[in-house]
């Protein structure tokens, strides 16, 4: 495991940051200016990774873990900052030091003092940042010995995730977890500097012991000591941040812990973190500029610059072109409407589809798809397809023109209701991309970060269980689009909202909206349109009547964002102690049973289901991964 | 309500922060260099509080709340930044603007545009930071109207706290709440700069959905979807931060949300925030220096400089001298042991006390106490006291010498077992201080911040319910004092710990310790000495065996600290949305009832106590304050 220059990259630009110029710095920091002081207040003089030939001759004290030993002559010491080679003294006088360094098992913790010397000519290791030097040890102390490990640190990635989570404290020593969590800390710090120091935002903590919100399914409950009364863990500080605007804190942010109980879902966590932001006197453009600046300012320097402004697309356009509200715009294969080509076709299933309301014919062209797809309709000059002879010449030409078909491309064509057809092709588009990339075609440049705003969402959607009733597309506090307000009272289902999503490489990394700040309008939406019990929100409705400023905000999903920035396969790789997809902490085995007497103060008891035995067995660790 | 220079003081020193020098700044910030940009991304050009005669002639747009109106000529507009005077145009052409500004109720939100002009000679208001100028309005827009308020913002302090909490969003508009929460945000940001940018600490988020810890009473439970399995909300990230050290993150910090269910306790909150810190390879001195530097660096400039190092005192000394483990060292009135004076006294209750083991006679001298105390034993030259004639001459002289008694001082004397006698006098000392200050004697300078380390606590205490068994004085992970380790196996009750408390003005604002990093020792303490079920901590014990570095840490109570820094009467004044002392959110009325169907997924049901009715009534708001 080598540590390249990533640590310095983490802190690049720090020299342009606050603290450095402050007079106090000289009191606490060494002349070493580009990086923070990693060795203040403790025994060591340096970290293992920072020693170079510029340190030759220096007396140093290092603390770290034994990475490995070569014969009994060399020992490689590791800390979070890198690796350094220790020369084990061979002369009699240093027998005790040799004994310690030769007998301590791998991953034991030792402290050594000695001199930085140059490696003998020819023995330098250019692949190792400290490869020019080694440490001539004078004294050594075994700080803690290590028992036989369940697996070797360096190949933790090969282990099942269940094992990694069970021994998370070992997994955390890996280069990947060290880099991910340190980058996360740095990026959040840069965001704080941007919000707090540059733009006067106030970091305000809001409660996590709250009450159930209307329609707030998926909220964890917390029993109180009052019989039948429960707190709930909110899914976001939504109500509180709006109340802060009404309270005159017109630039709020919080790195907020949020909770959502979705049972077992892969790549979701019961608790997660969002960069939560709210502003008064702002419009959609203001929020978007703020976020673009925030990401540009905090973006890791080794991930390439962030180009502003981000492109923007309406929900309708995203659906029609990519079949989803979070398009991956790193590659084409857009959906094309070819209905007109087939207006007077004789092909039955096309006729049939086009005769229906919203009926369309759509297609995507998969470049070079012939190599990866079982061809249904091949578009070579001589079409060999069951329906080929039913396609008239001018249709064929128009079709080829629209789809810009090349030899060996494959067309995926579907006919049906607009939204269904788009969604289907949207899914196929991503699956084809996977297939092509498996074949070695690079469609999605891993170094490319493609941001996109999606706007003009519908304000309401028909309820799934009862399509004649409406539910909020996002949440009931979202303001309607100014140009659609009149429709609220006539055709609410047609009203667009002032909600906006931020999409990165096909993942939603943030979403927000301009909020309703008028009490009457909010009451109409809640009571008349959504049929919600307004009593539960009386405090908010009342607050809107007492001089609520116009306001809006956004929340960025930090875990997802870090997952994309670090190129990690799972959000669990950017969280120190994640839960398994069943919501278990495999290290401490939470959640756990609780003796009945502990439930008494909360006036609750367990109602055991008949099949609880089987459920209990399902906790088996090995079913986790 | 005037806003003095506090806002600038909040951000003093920012100009020394090179974030300003960063090239990006020019993209997003105005030439205005000393403060963050409070008006970026939104409609307004300035905040109400920042306009001075240097702005004369500028066209500005302001957004704010109507503070009050004088005749229909002047209007004072307020935002979080201050107040500014608006001149309501009187000419016909501006009738619509006049209408808006004259008819909008107080606390309505308006946006006005106009020119900054000088006030007519003689009409300047020196008490008002913007008192030299006023705004000649051209356009005005009513952004939101305000209904009749339940109370006037400016005298919110006079209201009952229950009312303030019920209308928290109005209470937050007050100068006090604005200043407290903004100062809190600034101070925490400075702490982050110190830890992250200066000293390379990593901000790592740890889970709040965990499992019950051994002896972890007072932990809220969170039912999971698995029958009989519960998460619990931890009182601190203690286990996780130790596991992070074992995971190689050797400088961790987190502004951590913690939970403690203590039922109804005044000035406690069910959720609270601590600055949580852990370091590897560190000793007690290292942690103390880190914290002293942290507080000096983040201390508000208008609260006076923080002098380093902080004085230190052993637990034994604190108890003997001040009768408590958190002495208020801003004033004297120390406890003095006068046992030797009365070794061969004839006074019965003194004889009696001194004859017992640990028996002592102790006293404090209350300067000028004669004015405030019903005198029990007056120390004038002619002692007029029941026991006076029983005191021999040399005893009297020695007594006066030791106590340094002056005319009109009062001696409070007690005889009994050392610890009990000290605790009693410690309480009396504080009560006397209150009495004296009520009389106008200034004992505790409100501008004085007196920090103190208290060290060398006992590692164990006898259990209250069963004094022959031991419990941890703090927590079971605390390392024993190096010089007492041998006693662990013979007289554990005599072992001192490596725990340290930080005390400010008589309040504990932080505590921490060097931890046990040896698995065997930790197992011995848990299993043999504390009789805990080690299975519950098997993950931690195992982790200690896999190369755990020596480590230690500390946690600062942020709410308490901010309470002292801002001089607030209650921690509820430094928290945006606090719970009442009964644990209620009086605004949203959390905790709340939950329909039985919401409990089903969690396999729990409410067990209603017989007297639940009376309990329910106790939720009545007006019983809160």
Boltz contact constraints between the chains, C-beta under 6 A:
constraints:
  - contact:
      token1: [A, 16]
      token2: [B, 18]
      max_distance: 6.0
  - contact:
      token1: [A, 16]
      token2: [B, 22]
      max_distance: 6.0
  - contact:
      token1: [A, 17]
      token2: [B, 197]
      max_distance: 6.0
  - contact:
      token1: [A, 18]
      token2: [B, 17]
      max_distance: 6.0
  - contact:
      token1: [A, 18]
      token2: [B, 19]
      max_distance: 6.0
  - contact:
      token1: [A, 18]
      token2: [B, 193]
      max_distance: 6.0
  - contact:
      token1: [A, 19]
      token2: [B, 193]
      max_distance: 6.0
  - contact:
      token1: [A, 19]
      token2: [B, 197]
      max_distance: 6.0
  - contact:
      token1: [A, 19]
      token2: [B, 198]
      max_distance: 6.0
  - contact:
      token1: [A, 21]
      token2: [B, 16]
      max_distance: 6.0
  - contact:
      token1: [A, 21]
      token2: [B, 18]
      max_distance: 6.0
  - contact:
      token1: [A, 22]
      token2: [B, 16]
      max_distance: 6.0
  - contact:
      token1: [A, 24]
      token2: [B, 297]
      max_distance: 6.0
  - contact:
      token1: [A, 28]
      token2: [B, 293]
      max_distance: 6.0
  - contact:
      token1: [A, 36]
      token2: [B, 197]
      max_distance: 6.0
  - contact:
      token1: [A, 36]
      token2: [B, 198]
      max_distance: 6.0
  - contact:
      token1: [A, 36]
      token2: [B, 199]
      max_distance: 6.0
  - contact:
      token1: [A, 36]
      token2: [B, 200]
      max_distance: 6.0
  - contact:
      token1: [A, 37]
      token2: [B, 199]
      max_distance: 6.0
  - contact:
      token1: [A, 38]
      token2: [B, 200]
      max_distance: 6.0
  - contact:
      token1: [A, 40]
      token2: [B, 199]
      max_distance: 6.0
  - contact:
      token1: [A, 41]
      token2: [B, 286]
      max_distance: 6.0
  - contact:
      token1: [A, 41]
      token2: [B, 289]
      max_distance: 6.0
  - contact:
      token1: [A, 41]
      token2: [B, 290]
      max_distance: 6.0
  - contact:
      token1: [A, 42]
      token2: [B, 281]
      max_distance: 6.0
  - contact:
      token1: [A, 42]
      token2: [B, 282]
      max_distance: 6.0
  - contact:
      token1: [A, 42]
      token2: [B, 286]
      max_distance: 6.0
  - contact:
      token1: [A, 43]
      token2: [B, 281]
      max_distance: 6.0
  - contact:
      token1: [A, 44]
      token2: [B, 281]
      max_distance: 6.0
  - contact:
      token1: [A, 63]
      token2: [B, 281]
      max_distance: 6.0
  - contact:
      token1: [A, 65]
      token2: [B, 547]
      max_distance: 6.0
  - contact:
      token1: [A, 80]
      token2: [B, 248]
      max_distance: 6.0
  - contact:
      token1: [A, 107]
      token2: [B, 547]
      max_distance: 6.0
  - contact:
      token1: [A, 108]
      token2: [B, 547]
      max_distance: 6.0
  - contact:
      token1: [A, 109]
      token2: [B, 547]
      max_distance: 6.0
  - contact:
      token1: [A, 109]
      token2: [B, 549]
      max_distance: 6.0
  - contact:
      token1: [A, 143]
      token2: [B, 550]
      max_distance: 6.0
  - contact:
      token1: [A, 144]
      token2: [B, 517]
      max_distance: 6.0
  - contact:
      token1: [A, 144]
      token2: [B, 548]
      max_distance: 6.0
  - contact:
      token1: [A, 146]
      token2: [B, 546]
      max_distance: 6.0
  - contact:
      token1: [A, 146]
      token2: [B, 547]
      max_distance: 6.0
  - contact:
      token1: [A, 147]
      token2: [B, 545]
      max_distance: 6.0
  - contact:
      token1: [A, 169]
      token2: [B, 243]
      max_distance: 6.0
  - contact:
      token1: [A, 169]
      token2: [B, 246]
      max_distance: 6.0
  - contact:
      token1: [A, 169]
      token2: [B, 247]
      max_distance: 6.0
  - contact:
      token1: [A, 169]
      token2: [B, 543]
      max_distance: 6.0
  - contact:
      token1: [A, 172]
      token2: [B, 247]
      max_distance: 6.0
  - contact:
      token1: [A, 173]
      token2: [B, 247]
      max_distance: 6.0
  - contact:
      token1: [A, 173]
      token2: [B, 248]
      max_distance: 6.0
  - contact:
      token1: [A, 181]
      token2: [B, 204]
      max_distance: 6.0
  - contact:
      token1: [A, 182]
      token2: [B, 202]
      max_distance: 6.0
  - contact:
      token1: [A, 185]
      token2: [B, 202]
      max_distance: 6.0
  - contact:
      token1: [A, 185]
      token2: [B, 203]
      max_distance: 6.0
  - contact:
      token1: [A, 189]
      token2: [B, 196]
      max_distance: 6.0
  - contact:
      token1: [A, 193]
      token2: [B, 19]
      max_distance: 6.0
  - contact:
      token1: [A, 196]
      token2: [B, 189]
      max_distance: 6.0
  - contact:
      token1: [A, 197]
      token2: [B, 19]
      max_distance: 6.0
  - contact:
      token1: [A, 197]
      token2: [B, 36]
      max_distance: 6.0
  - contact:
      token1: [A, 198]
      token2: [B, 36]
      max_distance: 6.0
  - contact:
      token1: [A, 199]
      token2: [B, 36]
      max_distance: 6.0
  - contact:
      token1: [A, 199]
      token2: [B, 37]
      max_distance: 6.0
  - contact:
      token1: [A, 199]
      token2: [B, 40]
      max_distance: 6.0
  - contact:
      token1: [A, 200]
      token2: [B, 36]
      max_distance: 6.0
  - contact:
      token1: [A, 200]
      token2: [B, 38]
      max_distance: 6.0
  - contact:
      token1: [A, 202]
      token2: [B, 182]
      max_distance: 6.0
  - contact:
      token1: [A, 202]
      token2: [B, 185]
      max_distance: 6.0
  - contact:
      token1: [A, 203]
      token2: [B, 185]
      max_distance: 6.0
  - contact:
      token1: [A, 204]
      token2: [B, 181]
      max_distance: 6.0
  - contact:
      token1: [A, 204]
      token2: [B, 576]
      max_distance: 6.0
  - contact:
      token1: [A, 207]
      token2: [B, 577]
      max_distance: 6.0
  - contact:
      token1: [A, 209]
      token2: [B, 270]
      max_distance: 6.0
  - contact:
      token1: [A, 209]
      token2: [B, 271]
      max_distance: 6.0
  - contact:
      token1: [A, 210]
      token2: [B, 590]
      max_distance: 6.0
  - contact:
      token1: [A, 211]
      token2: [B, 588]
      max_distance: 6.0
  - contact:
      token1: [A, 211]
      token2: [B, 590]
      max_distance: 6.0
  - contact:
      token1: [A, 211]
      token2: [B, 592]
      max_distance: 6.0
  - contact:
      token1: [A, 220]
      token2: [B, 222]
      max_distance: 6.0
  - contact:
      token1: [A, 222]
      token2: [B, 220]
      max_distance: 6.0
  - contact:
      token1: [A, 222]
      token2: [B, 222]
      max_distance: 6.0
  - contact:
      token1: [A, 224]
      token2: [B, 591]
      max_distance: 6.0
  - contact:
      token1: [A, 225]
      token2: [B, 263]
      max_distance: 6.0
  - contact:
      token1: [A, 227]
      token2: [B, 608]
      max_distance: 6.0
  - contact:
      token1: [A, 227]
      token2: [B, 609]
      max_distance: 6.0
  - contact:
      token1: [A, 227]
      token2: [B, 612]
      max_distance: 6.0
  - contact:
      token1: [A, 228]
      token2: [B, 593]
      max_distance: 6.0
  - contact:
      token1: [A, 228]
      token2: [B, 606]
      max_distance: 6.0
  - contact:
      token1: [A, 229]
      token2: [B, 591]
      max_distance: 6.0
  - contact:
      token1: [A, 230]
      token2: [B, 591]
      max_distance: 6.0
  - contact:
      token1: [A, 230]
      token2: [B, 594]
      max_distance: 6.0
  - contact:
      token1: [A, 231]
      token2: [B, 590]
      max_distance: 6.0
  - contact:
      token1: [A, 231]
      token2: [B, 591]
      max_distance: 6.0
  - contact:
      token1: [A, 243]
      token2: [B, 169]
      max_distance: 6.0
  - contact:
      token1: [A, 246]
      token2: [B, 169]
      max_distance: 6.0
  - contact:
      token1: [A, 247]
      token2: [B, 169]
      max_distance: 6.0
  - contact:
      token1: [A, 247]
      token2: [B, 172]
      max_distance: 6.0
  - contact:
      token1: [A, 247]
      token2: [B, 173]
      max_distance: 6.0
  - contact:
      token1: [A, 248]
      token2: [B, 80]
      max_distance: 6.0
  - contact:
      token1: [A, 248]
      token2: [B, 173]
      max_distance: 6.0
  - contact:
      token1: [A, 263]
      token2: [B, 225]
      max_distance: 6.0
  - contact:
      token1: [A, 270]
      token2: [B, 209]
      max_distance: 6.0
  - contact:
      token1: [A, 271]
      token2: [B, 209]
      max_distance: 6.0
  - contact:
      token1: [A, 281]
      token2: [B, 42]
      max_distance: 6.0
  - contact:
      token1: [A, 281]
      token2: [B, 43]
      max_distance: 6.0
  - contact:
      token1: [A, 281]
      token2: [B, 63]
      max_distance: 6.0
  - contact:
      token1: [A, 282]
      token2: [B, 42]
      max_distance: 6.0
  - contact:
      token1: [A, 286]
      token2: [B, 41]
      max_distance: 6.0
  - contact:
      token1: [A, 286]
      token2: [B, 42]
      max_distance: 6.0
  - contact:
      token1: [A, 289]
      token2: [B, 41]
      max_distance: 6.0
  - contact:
      token1: [A, 290]
      token2: [B, 41]
      max_distance: 6.0
  - contact:
      token1: [A, 293]
      token2: [B, 28]
      max_distance: 6.0
  - contact:
      token1: [A, 297]
      token2: [B, 24]
      max_distance: 6.0
  - contact:
      token1: [A, 517]
      token2: [B, 144]
      max_distance: 6.0
  - contact:
      token1: [A, 539]
      token2: [B, 587]
      max_distance: 6.0
  - contact:
      token1: [A, 539]
      token2: [B, 588]
      max_distance: 6.0
  - contact:
      token1: [A, 543]
      token2: [B, 169]
      max_distance: 6.0
  - contact:
      token1: [A, 545]
      token2: [B, 147]
      max_distance: 6.0
  - contact:
      token1: [A, 546]
      token2: [B, 146]
      max_distance: 6.0
  - contact:
      token1: [A, 547]
      token2: [B, 65]
      max_distance: 6.0
  - contact:
      token1: [A, 547]
      token2: [B, 107]
      max_distance: 6.0
  - contact:
      token1: [A, 547]
      token2: [B, 108]
      max_distance: 6.0
  - contact:
      token1: [A, 547]
      token2: [B, 109]
      max_distance: 6.0
  - contact:
      token1: [A, 547]
      token2: [B, 146]
      max_distance: 6.0
  - contact:
      token1: [A, 548]
      token2: [B, 144]
      max_distance: 6.0
  - contact:
      token1: [A, 549]
      token2: [B, 109]
      max_distance: 6.0
  - contact:
      token1: [A, 550]
      token2: [B, 143]
      max_distance: 6.0
  - contact:
      token1: [A, 576]
      token2: [B, 204]
      max_distance: 6.0
  - contact:
      token1: [A, 577]
      token2: [B, 207]
      max_distance: 6.0
  - contact:
      token1: [A, 587]
      token2: [B, 539]
      max_distance: 6.0
  - contact:
      token1: [A, 588]
      token2: [B, 211]
      max_distance: 6.0
  - contact:
      token1: [A, 588]
      token2: [B, 539]
      max_distance: 6.0
  - contact:
      token1: [A, 590]
      token2: [B, 210]
      max_distance: 6.0
  - contact:
      token1: [A, 590]
      token2: [B, 211]
      max_distance: 6.0
  - contact:
      token1: [A, 590]
      token2: [B, 231]
      max_distance: 6.0
  - contact:
      token1: [A, 591]
      token2: [B, 224]
      max_distance: 6.0
  - contact:
      token1: [A, 591]
      token2: [B, 229]
      max_distance: 6.0
  - contact:
      token1: [A, 591]
      token2: [B, 230]
      max_distance: 6.0
  - contact:
      token1: [A, 591]
      token2: [B, 231]
      max_distance: 6.0
  - contact:
      token1: [A, 592]
      token2: [B, 211]
      max_distance: 6.0
  - contact:
      token1: [A, 593]
      token2: [B, 228]
      max_distance: 6.0
  - contact:
      token1: [A, 594]
      token2: [B, 230]
      max_distance: 6.0
  - contact:
      token1: [A, 603]
      token2: [B, 606]
      max_distance: 6.0
  - contact:
      token1: [A, 603]
      token2: [B, 607]
      max_distance: 6.0
  - contact:
      token1: [A, 604]
      token2: [B, 604]
      max_distance: 6.0
  - contact:
      token1: [A, 605]
      token2: [B, 605]
      max_distance: 6.0
  - contact:
      token1: [A, 605]
      token2: [B, 607]
      max_distance: 6.0
  - contact:
      token1: [A, 606]
      token2: [B, 228]
      max_distance: 6.0
  - contact:
      token1: [A, 606]
      token2: [B, 603]
      max_distance: 6.0
  - contact:
      token1: [A, 607]
      token2: [B, 603]
      max_distance: 6.0
  - contact:
      token1: [A, 607]
      token2: [B, 605]
      max_distance: 6.0
  - contact:
      token1: [A, 608]
      token2: [B, 227]
      max_distance: 6.0
  - contact:
      token1: [A, 609]
      token2: [B, 227]
      max_distance: 6.0
  - contact:
      token1: [A, 612]
      token2: [B, 227]
      max_distance: 6.0
